[in-house]
Amino acid sequence: MVGGRLSKAARACAAFGFALAAMCTVVHAADQERASTPAAGANAGKPGRRAPKLEPAAIKPSKLTVRLDWVGRAPSKTNLSSPVAAGNTLLLIDQWGWLDAWDGANTRTLLSATNLPAGVTLVEPEGLLNVAANADGSRLYVMFTSSTVPGSIPQRLSPRPGADAWHVLYRFDFDGTTLSNPVAITALQVRHDGHTGGGLTLIDDSTLLFATGDNGDAGEDGRTWAQDPANHLSKLVSIDVATGATNVVAIGVRNVQHLIVDANNGDPHVVVGDIGGWIAEEIGAIRVDDLFTSTPLNLGWGRNDDGKAREGTFYIDADGTAVGAATVPESRFVQPIAQFGREGAEFVAVTGPVASDSSFNRIRYLLGDLVSGSVYALTGAPTTGGQSVNRVALIDSASRSITLRALAGGGRPDPRFFNFADGTAGVLLEATGDFYRLTEVR
């Protein structure tokens, strides 16, 4: 860890000591508040009959095995997110407010509190929410969380009470060493301590795709805002990087912190991991061309005008308890291609996915659980619904069995999946700052 990079919150945690460590963990709004308590009313059956369980199918055992090879370590680990490739450089994102460039051997600070662009006042813990780069890495797009907004850029107001900050998008030129020519593009109002989402990627040279959260808390159903295309909460939003114009292209996502574009042999799909509430962690896939039609696609989260709220392929009540199973497929809704539940765990939060033709053979998407560090895989194409979630074994460079929790010293690892600049797959552990290259070996 680079000297001087301990945040005020982290210093406070250190002062209180180990007993309060759990209270000081930064969790990326991953719904750590609620334990896995059975929904007796929802799953209770008649005497002598077993009611169907209102939960996703169990994660399947498999022989899939992935090797981890240590590559490097981030210079800080206060609140790390998935790294981003920019040309031949890997961008390391610490959401407390640092952006570093790693060239394969050394890191160099690009952004910190000392050189923020005019008009940005960081709001922690996700002040530097995410970054996207164009194809050759010469231009970066940085999404800040700020209490202030630069003048003369488009602004979308939030309808949700308590909105107290802004997601502010900036463009920078990047020569592989330094950032220059910052230009403010657009701003979206946010409640910073709710689910903030943050998935960000370029669809083409002129269009960014940004995933917003519902700005809510655990124990909710997304409310009506998530299903209302007139606002930007719980949405996939396209951003014209030239004008700052925004357009809602999909509604009903809950808390998508990471998304990728799978080229899929010329039929590109956006693939997302959507952190669930009490019922289902979702992996969704949407054809890119379908995002840019006249009517936004609907992924289900929030109270629809049919009176139902959805999480995965289940209906939920106002506090997030499953009350029924949706039909599969269900007209007007884009259901996840795969989902998994808590399976007795107290806390669960999906992380990923990552795809790589050069790293994987049978595995199409690798993903995991932030809390336990368990690693899972999907093996089907993005057009295949109802896929099984398969458990993946890990080995180290010496072919010894290993877990991400063990690599994190026995604590919560918080893995963040990504692609290196050469297209190979990687994972970074928030707990240690270490990042690894991933290779399927079985």
C-alpha positions as a printed Julia matrix, in Angstrom:
442×3 Matrix{Float64}:
   0.0     0.0     0.0
   1.37    3.4    -0.97
   2.14    5.65    1.98
  -0.44    8.33    2.72
  -3.31    6.47    1.02
  -5.33    5.59    4.11
  -8.67    7.37    4.01
 -10.22    9.18    6.97
 -12.73    6.36    7.32
 -10.02    3.71    7.22
  -7.94    5.6     9.8
 -10.98    5.77   12.06
 -11.46    2.03   11.73
  -7.84    1.39   12.63
  -8.19    3.58   15.7
 -11.17    1.64   17.0
  -9.39   -1.67   16.48
 -10.33   -5.15   15.42
 -13.57   -5.36   17.39
 -15.23   -2.81   15.13
 -13.68   -3.99   11.87
 -16.91   -5.42   10.54
 -18.66   -2.1    11.05
 -16.02   -0.28    9.02
 -16.03   -2.55    5.96
 -16.89   -0.72    2.75
 -19.35   -2.96    0.92
 -20.18   -1.17   -2.36
 -23.89   -1.13   -1.42
 -23.93   -4.92   -1.77
 -26.85   -5.5     0.6
 -25.11   -6.74    3.68
 -27.91   -5.62    5.99
 -30.26   -8.54    5.76
 -29.85  -12.12    6.94
 -31.16  -15.16    5.09
 -34.36  -15.82    7.01
 -36.9   -18.19    5.41
 -40.09  -16.65    4.13
 -42.57  -18.84    5.97
 -45.64  -17.28    4.44
 -44.36  -17.55    0.91
 -43.16  -21.14    1.07
 -45.67  -22.68    3.48
 -47.8   -25.48    2.01
 -50.81  -27.49    3.03
 -50.25  -30.2     5.66
 -48.79  -33.29    4.03
 -47.65  -31.41    0.92
 -44.3   -29.82    0.19
 -44.67  -26.36   -1.32
 -42.29  -25.49   -4.13
 -39.35  -23.46   -2.93
 -39.34  -19.91   -4.15
 -35.62  -19.71   -4.82
 -33.25  -20.28   -7.75
 -31.99  -23.73   -8.64
 -28.98  -24.89   -6.65
 -25.48  -24.12   -7.89
 -24.2   -27.23   -9.64
 -20.95  -29.02   -8.83
 -18.58  -29.29  -11.77
 -15.04  -30.28  -12.7
 -14.31  -26.83  -14.09
 -10.96  -25.62  -12.74
  -9.21  -22.26  -13.12
  -5.58  -21.45  -12.3
  -4.6   -18.16  -10.66
  -1.2   -16.66  -11.44
  -0.2   -13.65   -9.35
   0.53  -10.59  -11.49
   0.7    -7.5    -9.3
  -0.71   -5.43   -6.46
  -2.7    -2.2    -6.49
  -1.0     0.75   -4.73
  -4.03    1.23   -2.47
  -6.89   -0.95   -1.31
  -9.35    1.37    0.39
 -12.29    0.63   -1.93
 -11.08   -1.07   -5.09
 -13.24   -1.83   -8.11
 -12.69   -3.83  -11.3
  -9.61   -2.62  -13.22
 -10.07   -1.39  -16.79
  -7.78   -1.9   -19.8
  -6.78    1.24  -21.75
  -4.54    0.43  -24.69
  -1.53   -1.39  -23.22
  -2.21    0.0   -19.75
  -4.29   -1.39  -16.88
  -6.21    1.23  -14.91
  -6.51    0.53  -11.18
  -9.55    2.18   -9.61
  -9.78    2.99   -5.91
 -13.23    4.5    -5.52
 -12.16    6.65   -2.58
 -10.5     8.86   -5.18
  -7.42    7.39   -6.87
  -6.87    6.28  -10.43
  -3.53    4.61  -11.2
  -2.04    3.32  -14.43
  -0.07    0.03  -14.38
   2.25   -0.63  -17.33
   3.1    -4.23  -16.46
   5.82   -3.32  -14.01
   5.1     0.01  -12.32
   2.14    2.17  -11.36
   1.66    5.87  -11.89
  -1.05    8.03  -10.3
  -3.35    9.67  -12.85
  -6.02   11.14  -10.58
  -6.21   11.92   -6.87
  -7.67   14.61   -4.64
  -4.82   16.9    -5.7
  -5.69   17.1    -9.41
  -9.44   16.65   -9.75
 -11.1    18.54  -12.61
 -12.87   21.81  -11.87
 -16.39   21.41  -10.55
 -15.86   18.01   -8.89
 -16.04   17.57   -5.11
 -15.72   13.87   -4.3
 -18.33   12.13   -2.17
 -16.88    9.03   -0.53
 -16.83    6.04   -0.5
 -17.44    5.94   -4.28
 -16.09    9.32   -5.33
 -14.38    7.81   -8.36
 -17.1     5.39   -9.35
 -15.82    3.87  -12.6
 -13.83    4.37  -15.79
 -14.22    3.34  -19.43
 -11.69    3.63  -22.27
 -11.99    3.79  -26.04
 -10.54    1.03  -28.22
  -6.97    2.33  -28.41
  -6.91    3.73  -24.87
  -6.36    7.33  -26.01
  -9.53    8.62  -24.35
 -10.88    7.88  -20.89
 -14.34    8.49  -19.48
 -14.43    8.87  -15.7
 -17.64    8.8   -13.66
 -17.28   10.72  -10.4
 -19.67   10.96   -7.45
 -19.64   14.63   -6.56
 -21.52   17.03   -4.31
 -21.07   19.75   -6.93
 -21.86   19.94  -10.65
 -19.89   21.79  -13.32
 -21.93   24.42  -15.11
 -23.28   24.15  -18.64
 -23.72   20.37  -18.84
 -26.99   18.41  -19.02
 -28.39   17.37  -15.64
 -30.98   14.68  -14.81
 -32.75   15.18  -11.48
 -33.69   12.22   -9.3
 -37.3    11.79   -8.16
 -36.21    9.91   -5.04
 -36.11   11.82   -1.71
 -32.67   12.06   -0.17
 -30.76   12.59   -3.42
 -27.65   14.41   -2.23
 -24.94   14.01   -4.89
 -24.29   13.67   -8.61
 -22.75   11.14  -10.93
 -20.63   13.47  -13.07
 -19.03   12.17  -16.27
 -15.76   13.62  -17.58
 -13.73   12.92  -20.69
  -9.91   12.97  -20.64
  -7.22   12.51  -23.27
  -4.71    9.82  -22.23
  -1.22    9.26  -23.65
  -0.46    6.19  -21.53
   1.23    8.3   -18.88
  -0.88   11.33  -18.03
  -4.42   12.66  -18.39
  -5.14   15.98  -20.1
  -7.93   18.17  -21.48
 -10.73   17.31  -19.02
 -14.21   18.0   -20.4
 -17.41   17.69  -18.35
 -20.11   15.78  -20.26
 -23.24   15.09  -18.18
 -24.58   14.67  -14.63
 -27.2    12.41  -13.01
 -28.46   13.05   -9.5
 -27.98   10.23   -6.97
 -28.57    9.25   -3.35
 -24.99    8.33   -2.61
 -25.56    5.92    0.3
 -28.11    3.76   -1.56
 -27.49    1.23   -4.34
 -25.48    3.24   -6.83
 -24.77    0.68   -9.58
 -21.81    1.96  -11.59
 -21.33   -0.42  -14.51
 -19.77    1.56  -17.37
 -18.6     0.62  -20.88
 -18.34    2.05  -24.38
 -20.74    0.59  -26.93
 -19.02    2.45  -29.76
 -16.84    5.54  -30.1
 -19.78    7.86  -29.5
 -21.93    5.99  -26.95
 -21.35    5.03  -23.34
 -23.61    2.65  -21.44
 -24.01    3.39  -17.72
 -25.86    1.27  -15.15
 -27.58    3.25  -12.41
 -28.78    1.74   -9.13
 -32.2     2.08   -7.57
 -30.65    4.3    -4.86
 -32.56    2.2    -2.31
 -31.72   -0.09    0.57
 -32.05   -3.76    1.41
 -35.58   -4.95    2.12
 -37.21   -3.05   -0.75
 -38.74   -4.06   -4.06
 -37.33   -1.21   -6.15
 -40.55    0.8    -5.78
 -42.19    2.42   -8.78
 -39.17    4.53   -9.8
 -37.33    1.46  -11.1
 -40.1     0.76  -13.62
 -40.63    4.36  -14.72
 -38.65    5.12  -17.93
 -39.05    8.85  -17.31
 -36.32    8.81  -14.65
 -32.8     7.37  -14.53
 -32.99    5.19  -11.39
 -32.5     1.41  -11.89
 -31.7     1.91  -15.56
 -29.22    1.26  -18.3
 -28.6     4.73  -19.68
 -26.91    5.52  -22.98
 -24.79    8.67  -23.0
 -23.81   10.57  -26.13
 -20.2    11.45  -25.3
 -20.24   14.46  -27.66
 -23.38   16.18  -26.38
 -24.0    14.64  -22.95
 -27.52   13.65  -24.0
 -28.85   10.67  -22.03
 -31.44    8.09  -22.98
 -32.95    5.27  -20.94
 -32.49    2.06  -22.94
 -33.42   -0.51  -20.26
 -35.37   -0.36  -17.01
 -35.57   -2.6   -13.97
 -31.95   -3.27  -12.98
 -31.19   -3.17   -9.28
 -27.48   -2.66   -8.61
 -25.29   -3.49  -11.61
 -21.71   -2.63  -10.65
 -20.04   -4.33  -13.62
 -21.04   -4.98  -17.23
 -19.24   -6.19  -20.33
 -19.84   -6.39  -24.06
 -19.53   -9.92  -25.47
 -18.78   -9.72  -29.24
 -20.56  -13.09  -29.65
 -19.42  -13.75  -33.22
 -20.77  -10.5   -34.6
 -23.98  -10.45  -32.52
 -22.78   -8.39  -29.53
 -24.55   -8.63  -26.19
 -24.26   -6.59  -23.01
 -23.84   -9.0   -20.09
 -24.43   -7.82  -16.52
 -24.21   -9.11  -12.98
 -27.09   -7.63  -10.98
 -26.79   -7.81   -7.18
 -30.03   -9.13   -5.75
 -31.94   -8.52   -2.56
 -33.17  -11.55   -0.67
 -33.9   -13.95   -3.52
 -31.75  -14.0    -6.66
 -28.34  -12.89   -7.9
 -28.81  -12.37  -11.64
 -26.7   -12.67  -14.78
 -28.49  -10.9   -17.6
 -27.73  -10.6   -21.3
 -29.18   -8.15  -23.81
 -28.49   -7.91  -27.54
 -26.87   -4.52  -28.17
 -29.09   -3.78  -31.16
 -32.18   -4.37  -28.99
 -31.1    -1.63  -26.6
 -31.57    1.05  -29.2
 -35.2     0.55  -30.12
 -38.09    2.89  -29.39
 -39.15    1.17  -26.14
 -36.75    0.49  -23.26
 -36.25   -3.2   -22.42
 -37.52   -4.32  -19.01
 -35.36   -6.5   -16.74
 -38.03   -6.62  -14.06
 -36.83   -4.95  -10.86
 -39.35   -2.56   -9.27
 -43.15   -2.33   -9.07
 -44.56   -2.7   -12.56
 -47.94   -1.32  -13.61
 -49.27   -4.9   -13.44
 -48.9    -4.62   -9.65
 -45.99   -7.04   -9.42
 -42.33   -6.57   -8.57
 -39.74   -9.06   -9.78
 -36.36  -10.38   -8.68
 -34.92  -12.95  -11.05
 -37.8   -15.2   -12.1
 -39.76  -14.57   -8.89
 -42.41  -12.14   -7.74
 -41.6   -10.31   -4.5
 -43.58   -8.23   -2.04
 -42.78   -4.7    -0.85
 -40.1    -5.84    1.6
 -38.42   -8.2    -0.86
 -39.91  -11.55    0.16
 -40.68  -14.05   -2.62
 -44.41  -14.58   -3.05
 -44.62  -16.45   -6.35
 -42.81  -17.78   -9.39
 -43.0   -15.94  -12.69
 -43.75  -17.72  -15.93
 -40.63  -18.5   -17.98
 -40.43  -16.81  -20.4
 -42.61  -13.9   -19.36
 -44.01  -11.53  -21.96
 -42.61   -7.97  -21.87
 -39.71   -8.88  -19.57
 -36.09   -9.82  -20.2
 -35.38  -12.56  -17.69
 -31.85  -13.45  -16.54
 -29.94  -16.12  -18.47
 -28.87  -17.51  -15.07
 -29.45  -16.85  -11.39
 -28.4   -18.18   -8.01
 -29.58  -17.78   -4.44
 -28.11  -17.59   -0.96
 -28.09  -21.36   -0.3
 -27.93  -20.84    3.45
 -25.36  -18.05    3.39
 -26.14  -14.97    5.46
 -24.87  -12.53    2.83
 -24.37  -12.94   -0.93
 -23.56  -10.46   -3.72
 -22.76  -11.36   -7.34
 -19.54  -10.02   -8.87
 -18.45  -10.14  -12.5
 -18.79  -11.43  -15.12
 -15.65  -11.69  -17.24
 -15.31  -13.38  -20.64
 -12.12  -14.28  -22.51
 -11.55  -16.52  -25.52
  -7.83  -16.65  -24.71
  -8.29  -17.62  -21.05
 -11.28  -19.95  -21.19
 -12.37  -22.97  -23.18
 -15.62  -24.4   -21.83
 -16.3   -21.38  -19.63
 -18.22  -18.57  -21.33
 -18.57  -16.26  -18.31
 -16.74  -16.39  -14.99
 -18.31  -14.72  -11.98
 -18.44  -15.07   -8.24
 -19.67  -13.95   -4.83
 -18.14  -10.86   -3.23
 -18.65  -12.12    0.31
 -17.47  -15.75    0.27
 -15.18  -15.52   -2.74
 -16.81  -18.55   -4.31
 -16.28  -18.67   -8.09
 -18.89  -19.79  -10.62
 -19.19  -20.18  -14.37
 -21.75  -20.19  -17.14
 -20.97  -22.28  -20.21
 -23.72  -21.19  -22.6
 -24.04  -18.34  -25.07
 -25.72  -15.07  -24.08
 -28.76  -16.11  -26.11
 -29.32  -19.22  -23.97
 -31.74  -18.77  -21.09
 -32.18  -20.9   -17.99
 -28.49  -21.75  -17.69
 -27.04  -23.61  -14.74
 -24.58  -21.82  -12.49
 -21.56  -24.11  -12.08
 -19.14  -24.15   -9.19
 -15.48  -23.63  -10.2
 -12.41  -24.98   -8.4
  -9.25  -22.88   -8.16
  -5.58  -23.83   -8.16
  -2.46  -21.71   -7.78
   0.63  -21.59  -10.02
   1.96  -24.74   -8.31
  -1.31  -26.6    -9.01
  -2.31  -26.55   -5.33
  -5.98  -26.19   -4.44
  -6.74  -22.66   -3.27
  -9.68  -20.38   -2.49
 -10.03  -16.63   -2.78
 -10.92  -16.48    0.9
  -7.63  -18.19    1.76
  -5.73  -15.73   -0.46
  -7.44  -12.95    1.5
  -6.14  -14.34    4.78
  -9.39  -16.04    5.74
 -11.52  -12.91    5.55
 -13.94  -11.55    3.01
 -12.07  -11.31   -0.34
 -14.39   -9.14   -2.49
 -13.16  -10.36   -5.9
 -13.47   -8.01   -8.86
 -13.24   -9.59  -12.32
 -11.78   -7.85  -15.38
  -9.8    -8.24  -18.61
  -6.13   -7.42  -18.95
  -4.98   -5.32  -21.9
  -4.17   -8.5   -23.87
  -7.73   -9.79  -23.41
  -6.91  -12.44  -20.83
  -9.14  -12.69  -17.77
  -8.16  -11.43  -14.34
  -9.43  -11.04  -10.82
  -8.47   -8.44   -8.2
  -9.08   -8.98   -4.48
 -10.21   -5.88   -2.66
  -9.0    -7.36    0.62
  -5.35   -7.46   -0.43
  -5.07   -5.41   -3.62
  -3.48   -8.39   -5.36
  -4.54   -9.19   -8.91
  -4.17  -12.46  -10.77
  -4.39  -13.81  -14.3
  -7.02  -16.55  -14.76
  -6.65  -19.6   -17.0
  -9.09  -22.48  -17.39
  -7.17  -25.76  -17.0
 -10.05  -28.25  -16.84
